[in-house]
Amino acid sequence: MDHQARLISLQGVLNQNRLDALLVSHLPNVRYLCGFTGSAGALLLTEKAAVFFTDGRYTTQARAEVRGARVVIARKASLAAAAEWIASRPGRVVSKGRCRLGVEGQYLSLEDCLQLASTVGSDFRVRPAPALVEEARTIKDSEEIERIRAAAVLAGSLFERILKVLRRGTTEAEVAAEVEYAARTAGAEGMSFPTIIVSGERSALPHGRPGNNPIQSNGFVVCDFGVILSGYCSDRTRTVYVGRPTREARRVYQAVREAQQAAIESVRPGRTAGEVDRVARKVLQGHGLGKYFTHSTGHGVGLEIHEAPRIAAGQSEVLQSGMVITVEPGVYLPGKWGVRIEDMVLVTEQGREVLAPSSTELIAV
């Protein structure tokens, strides 16, 4: 990863965003900019300098991982240490006048912001900064893409494990545990999110949690899972049927499958996120199922499982080559069952590439 280039690029846009300095405290953003993977750290950027703050637990790790920034080991919390460093060295942040200090307001509590402003003093005007790092993170470089691809491949392999253990009488929690054990055994650093295995009526809960209730026959099971590999996330959903699918079950499943395929085929540079969402909804509306699609069509994936862009109604962000998104339409019939199919899609210069593609045919067990 070229962390130095990322830092220089961000430093180059501070002034045009009416900032003299930016204090980065959201750990995925810190990692993106300087490479630090620990659980406590903050990064201060000015147009000419970069200083990283952490505590003594990470002395060795920070000096090994951090690139492009001076490392300061403090005896207090990273944010407080950064604030005191700024207050004691105003001339290092801005040569004259009142400094415009940007913070990541969406990640800081009100108490944190007030304490920071109090510590740095009246020479600094603390203000929420635009989502500059998140915007940069939407476009993945070649190394990031390969890490995401590897995570997608590993996640895809887990579905085979699901098919081996998912049977009538097995509990949702047991299936989820098997998935997560297989993931760690295969080398995953962890799961991208708590694994979702929900069956029968509970499959109509888009983000239901696995329970200890036995899986019953004659219903769908939604399996939503993903892994973290080399720091990058993956996300996949497959829905299987336990027993012999009814005509209605096949109809609903095929409608969701058609919607997903149409949305995937609509992905290309220049298309807006809202347009991709609209394609999926139009298909489901045509099948009389539009009102049962109750969430967005997808989201960006990278260092975090949910990143920009949001693939949802009304979203005007334009897709660009290098973005990685999910396409995951679903239909949820309360009190009955639900169906969702999800794949990760890379936006390419020519169109799109499904990462680690696999069959979406209806599988009955």
C-alpha positions as CSV (number, residue, x, y, z in Angstrom):
1,M,0.0,0.0,0.0
2,D,1.3,3.4,-0.9
3,H,0.5,5.2,2.3
4,Q,2.8,8.1,1.6
5,A,0.9,8.9,-1.6
6,R,-2.4,8.8,0.3
7,L,-1.2,11.2,2.9
8,I,0.2,13.6,0.3
9,S,-3.1,13.5,-1.7
10,L,-5.1,14.3,1.4
11,Q,-2.8,17.0,2.5
12,G,-3.2,18.6,-1.0
13,V,-6.9,19.1,-0.5
14,L,-7.0,20.5,3.0
15,N,-6.9,24.1,2.0
16,Q,-9.6,23.8,-0.7
17,N,-11.8,22.3,2.0
18,R,-11.1,25.4,4.3
19,L,-8.9,23.4,6.7
20,D,-5.4,24.0,8.0
21,A,-5.3,20.7,9.8
22,L,-7.3,17.5,10.0
23,L,-7.4,15.2,13.1
24,V,-8.2,11.6,12.0
25,S,-9.5,9.4,14.8
26,H,-11.7,6.8,13.0
27,L,-9.4,3.7,13.0
28,P,-10.2,2.4,9.5
29,N,-9.3,5.9,8.2
30,V,-6.1,5.9,10.3
31,R,-5.2,2.5,8.9
32,Y,-5.9,3.6,5.3
33,L,-3.7,6.6,5.6
34,C,-0.7,5.3,7.5
35,G,-1.0,1.6,7.9
36,F,-1.5,1.3,11.7
37,T,-3.7,-1.7,12.6
38,G,-4.0,-1.3,16.4
39,S,-7.0,-0.3,18.4
40,A,-5.9,3.1,19.7
41,G,-4.5,5.9,17.6
42,A,-5.1,9.3,16.0
43,L,-3.4,11.0,13.1
44,L,-2.9,14.7,12.7
45,L,-2.4,16.1,9.2
46,T,-1.3,19.6,8.1
47,E,-0.3,20.6,4.6
48,K,3.3,19.8,5.4
49,A,3.3,17.3,8.3
50,A,1.8,14.1,9.6
51,V,2.0,13.0,13.2
52,F,0.6,9.8,14.6
53,F,-0.3,9.4,18.3
54,T,-0.8,6.2,20.3
55,D,0.0,4.8,23.7
56,G,2.7,2.6,25.1
57,R,0.9,-0.6,24.3
58,Y,1.7,0.0,20.7
59,T,5.2,1.3,20.8
60,T,6.8,-1.5,18.8
61,Q,3.7,-2.0,16.5
62,A,3.4,1.6,15.6
63,R,7.1,2.0,14.7
64,A,6.8,-1.1,12.6
65,E,3.6,-0.3,10.8
66,V,3.2,3.5,10.5
67,R,4.4,5.0,7.2
68,G,4.7,8.6,6.3
69,A,4.1,10.0,9.7
70,R,6.1,10.8,12.8
71,V,5.1,8.5,15.7
72,V,4.4,10.0,19.2
73,I,4.0,7.6,22.1
74,A,1.9,9.2,24.8
75,R,0.9,8.3,28.3
76,K,-2.8,9.1,27.8
77,A,-5.6,8.5,25.3
78,S,-4.6,9.2,21.7
79,L,-7.2,12.0,21.1
80,A,-6.2,13.8,24.3
81,A,-2.5,13.4,23.5
82,A,-3.1,14.9,20.0
83,A,-5.0,17.8,21.5
84,E,-2.3,18.6,24.0
85,W,0.4,18.4,21.3
86,I,-1.6,20.8,19.1
87,A,-2.1,23.2,21.9
88,S,1.6,23.3,22.8
89,R,2.8,23.8,19.3
90,P,0.4,26.1,17.5
91,G,3.1,27.4,15.2
92,R,3.7,23.8,13.9
93,V,0.1,23.6,12.8
94,V,-0.4,27.0,11.2
95,S,2.1,29.8,10.9
96,K,-0.3,32.7,11.7
97,G,-3.9,33.4,12.3
98,R,-6.6,31.2,13.8
99,C,-6.2,27.6,12.8
100,R,-9.1,25.7,11.2
101,L,-8.9,22.3,12.7
102,G,-11.1,19.6,11.1
103,V,-12.3,16.6,13.1
104,E,-14.3,13.5,12.1
105,G,-17.5,14.7,13.7
106,Q,-19.5,11.6,12.6
107,Y,-17.3,9.4,14.8
108,L,-16.7,11.6,17.8
109,S,-19.0,12.1,20.8
110,L,-20.1,15.6,21.7
111,E,-18.1,15.2,24.9
112,D,-14.9,14.4,22.9
113,C,-15.5,17.5,20.6
114,L,-16.0,19.8,23.6
115,Q,-12.9,18.5,25.4
116,L,-10.8,18.8,22.3
117,A,-11.9,22.4,21.7
118,S,-11.2,23.2,25.3
119,T,-7.7,21.7,25.2
120,V,-6.6,23.3,21.9
121,G,-7.9,26.7,23.0
122,S,-9.1,29.8,21.3
123,D,-6.3,29.8,18.6
124,F,-8.1,26.9,17.0
125,R,-11.5,26.7,15.4
126,V,-12.6,23.1,15.7
127,R,-15.1,22.2,13.0
128,P,-16.5,19.0,11.4
129,A,-14.6,18.1,8.3
130,P,-16.0,16.7,5.1
131,A,-15.7,12.9,4.6
132,L,-12.4,13.3,2.8
133,V,-10.9,10.0,3.7
134,E,-14.1,8.0,3.1
135,E,-14.3,9.6,-0.3
136,A,-10.8,8.5,-1.2
137,R,-11.5,5.0,0.1
138,T,-14.3,4.5,-2.3
139,I,-11.8,3.9,-5.1
140,K,-9.7,0.8,-4.4
141,D,-6.2,0.4,-5.8
142,S,-5.0,-2.8,-7.3
143,E,-3.7,-4.2,-4.0
144,E,-6.9,-3.5,-2.2
145,I,-8.9,-5.1,-5.0
146,E,-6.8,-8.3,-4.7
147,R,-7.3,-8.4,-1.0
148,I,-11.1,-8.0,-1.4
149,R,-11.1,-10.6,-4.1
150,A,-9.3,-13.1,-1.8
151,A,-11.8,-12.4,1.0
152,A,-14.7,-12.9,-1.4
153,V,-13.2,-16.2,-2.6
154,L,-12.8,-17.4,1.0
155,A,-16.4,-16.4,1.9
156,G,-17.7,-18.2,-1.2
157,S,-16.0,-21.4,-0.1
158,L,-18.0,-21.2,3.2
159,F,-21.2,-21.8,1.4
160,E,-20.1,-25.4,0.7
161,R,-19.8,-25.9,4.4
162,I,-23.3,-24.5,5.0
163,L,-24.7,-27.0,2.5
164,K,-23.1,-29.8,4.4
165,V,-24.4,-28.9,7.8
166,L,-27.8,-27.2,7.1
167,R,-30.5,-29.8,7.7
168,R,-33.9,-30.0,9.2
169,G,-33.5,-30.1,13.0
170,T,-30.1,-28.4,13.0
171,T,-30.3,-25.0,14.8
172,E,-29.6,-21.7,13.2
173,A,-26.9,-21.1,15.8
174,E,-25.2,-24.4,15.1
175,V,-25.0,-23.6,11.4
176,A,-23.6,-20.1,12.1
177,A,-21.0,-21.5,14.5
178,E,-19.9,-24.0,11.8
179,V,-19.5,-21.2,9.3
180,E,-17.4,-19.1,11.6
181,Y,-15.2,-22.0,12.7
182,A,-14.6,-22.9,9.1
183,A,-13.7,-19.3,8.3
184,R,-11.1,-19.0,11.1
185,T,-9.7,-22.4,10.2
186,A,-9.3,-21.3,6.6
187,G,-7.3,-18.2,7.7
188,A,-9.8,-15.5,8.2
189,E,-9.0,-12.8,10.7
190,G,-12.6,-12.7,11.7
191,M,-16.1,-12.3,10.3
192,S,-17.0,-9.1,8.6
193,F,-20.2,-9.0,10.7
194,P,-22.1,-11.5,12.9
195,T,-23.2,-14.3,10.6
196,I,-26.9,-14.3,9.7
197,I,-28.6,-17.7,9.5
198,V,-32.4,-17.3,9.8
199,S,-35.0,-19.8,8.8
200,G,-38.7,-20.2,8.2
201,E,-40.7,-17.1,9.3
202,R,-37.5,-15.6,10.7
203,S,-36.0,-15.5,7.3
204,A,-38.3,-12.5,6.7
205,L,-36.1,-10.6,9.2
206,P,-33.4,-9.0,6.9
207,H,-30.9,-8.8,9.7
208,G,-32.2,-11.5,12.1
209,R,-29.8,-13.2,14.5
210,P,-29.3,-16.9,14.6
211,G,-31.4,-18.6,17.3
212,N,-31.4,-21.9,19.0
213,N,-34.6,-22.9,17.3
214,P,-34.3,-26.0,15.0
215,I,-34.6,-25.4,11.3
216,Q,-37.9,-26.7,10.0
217,S,-38.9,-28.2,6.6
218,N,-40.8,-26.3,3.9
219,G,-39.2,-22.9,4.3
220,F,-36.3,-20.7,3.2
221,V,-33.1,-20.2,5.1
222,V,-31.2,-16.9,4.5
223,C,-27.5,-17.3,4.9
224,D,-25.6,-13.9,5.0
225,F,-21.9,-14.1,5.9
226,G,-18.5,-12.6,5.1
227,V,-14.9,-12.7,6.3
228,I,-12.0,-10.3,7.0
229,L,-8.8,-11.2,5.2
230,S,-5.7,-9.0,5.3
231,G,-7.9,-6.2,6.8
232,Y,-10.5,-6.2,4.0
233,C,-14.1,-7.4,4.2
234,S,-16.3,-9.6,2.1
235,D,-20.1,-10.1,2.0
236,R,-22.2,-12.8,0.4
237,T,-25.8,-14.0,0.8
238,R,-27.4,-17.2,-0.5
239,T,-30.9,-18.5,0.3
240,V,-31.7,-22.2,0.3
241,Y,-34.9,-24.1,0.7
242,V,-35.4,-26.9,3.2
243,G,-37.7,-29.5,1.7
244,R,-39.5,-29.4,-1.6
245,P,-40.0,-25.8,-2.9
246,T,-43.6,-24.8,-3.6
247,R,-44.6,-23.1,-6.8
248,E,-44.9,-19.8,-4.9
249,A,-41.4,-20.2,-3.3
250,R,-39.9,-20.8,-6.7
251,R,-41.7,-17.8,-8.1
252,V,-40.5,-15.4,-5.4
253,Y,-36.9,-16.8,-5.5
254,Q,-36.7,-16.4,-9.3
255,A,-38.0,-12.9,-9.0
256,V,-35.2,-12.0,-6.6
257,R,-32.7,-13.7,-8.7
258,E,-33.9,-11.8,-11.8
259,A,-33.7,-8.5,-9.9
260,Q,-30.2,-9.2,-8.8
261,Q,-29.0,-10.2,-12.2
262,A,-30.5,-7.1,-13.8
263,A,-29.0,-4.8,-11.2
264,I,-25.6,-6.4,-11.6
265,E,-25.8,-5.9,-15.4
266,S,-26.6,-2.3,-14.9
267,V,-23.4,-1.6,-13.0
268,R,-20.9,0.5,-15.0
269,P,-18.9,3.7,-14.7
270,G,-21.1,6.7,-15.1
271,R,-24.2,5.0,-13.7
272,T,-25.5,6.5,-10.5
273,A,-26.0,4.4,-7.3
274,G,-29.7,5.3,-7.4
275,E,-30.1,4.0,-10.9
276,V,-28.7,0.6,-10.0
277,D,-31.2,0.5,-7.1
278,R,-34.0,1.5,-9.4
279,V,-33.3,-1.4,-11.8
280,A,-33.7,-4.0,-9.0
281,R,-36.8,-2.4,-7.7
282,K,-38.4,-2.2,-11.1
283,V,-38.0,-6.0,-11.6
284,L,-39.6,-6.8,-8.2
285,Q,-42.4,-4.4,-8.8
286,G,-43.1,-6.1,-12.1
287,H,-43.6,-9.3,-10.1
288,G,-45.9,-7.6,-7.6
289,L,-43.2,-7.8,-4.9
290,G,-41.9,-4.3,-4.8
291,K,-43.4,-3.4,-1.4
292,Y,-41.6,-6.4,0.2
293,F,-38.1,-5.1,-0.7
294,T,-37.5,-3.1,2.4
295,H,-33.8,-2.1,2.3
296,S,-31.2,-0.6,-0.1
297,T,-29.8,-2.7,-3.0
298,G,-26.3,-2.5,-1.7
299,H,-23.3,-0.7,-0.3
300,G,-19.6,-0.3,-0.7
301,V,-17.2,-2.7,0.9
302,G,-13.5,-2.4,1.9
303,L,-11.8,-1.9,5.2
304,E,-15.3,-1.7,6.7
305,I,-18.3,-3.9,5.7
306,H,-20.4,-0.8,5.1
307,E,-18.7,2.0,3.1
308,A,-19.7,4.5,0.5
309,P,-21.3,4.4,-2.0
310,R,-24.8,3.5,-0.8
311,I,-26.7,1.8,-3.5
312,A,-30.1,3.1,-2.7
313,A,-33.1,5.1,-4.0
314,G,-32.3,8.7,-4.7
315,Q,-28.5,8.3,-4.3
316,S,-26.8,10.5,-6.9
317,E,-23.2,9.3,-6.4
318,V,-21.7,8.3,-9.8
319,L,-20.1,4.8,-9.9
320,Q,-16.4,4.9,-10.9
321,S,-13.9,2.3,-11.9
322,G,-12.3,0.8,-8.7
323,M,-15.4,0.9,-6.6
324,V,-16.5,-2.4,-4.9
325,I,-20.2,-2.7,-4.1
326,T,-22.7,-5.3,-3.1
327,V,-25.8,-6.1,-5.0
328,E,-28.3,-7.7,-2.7
329,P,-32.0,-7.3,-3.4
330,G,-34.4,-9.2,-1.2
331,V,-38.1,-9.9,-0.6
332,Y,-39.5,-10.4,2.9
333,L,-43.0,-11.7,3.4
334,P,-43.9,-11.1,7.2
335,G,-45.0,-14.3,8.9
336,K,-43.9,-16.4,6.0
337,W,-40.4,-16.2,4.7
338,G,-37.7,-14.1,3.0
339,V,-35.3,-14.4,0.1
340,R,-32.0,-12.5,-0.5
341,I,-29.2,-13.1,-3.0
342,E,-26.0,-11.1,-2.7
343,D,-22.7,-10.8,-4.6
344,M,-19.8,-8.3,-4.5
345,V,-19.2,-6.4,-7.7
346,L,-16.1,-4.5,-8.9
347,V,-16.8,-1.5,-11.1
348,T,-14.3,-1.7,-14.0
349,E,-13.4,0.6,-16.8
350,Q,-15.5,-1.5,-19.2
351,G,-18.4,-2.3,-16.9
352,R,-18.3,-4.7,-13.9
353,E,-16.8,-7.9,-12.5
354,V,-18.6,-10.2,-10.0
355,L,-15.9,-11.1,-7.5
356,A,-15.8,-14.9,-6.8
357,P,-19.0,-15.7,-8.7
358,S,-20.9,-18.8,-8.0
359,S,-24.3,-20.2,-9.0
360,T,-27.5,-18.5,-7.8
361,E,-29.8,-21.3,-8.8
362,L,-32.3,-22.3,-6.1
363,I,-30.9,-25.1,-3.9
364,A,-33.1,-27.4,-1.9
365,V,-31.7,-29.5,1.0
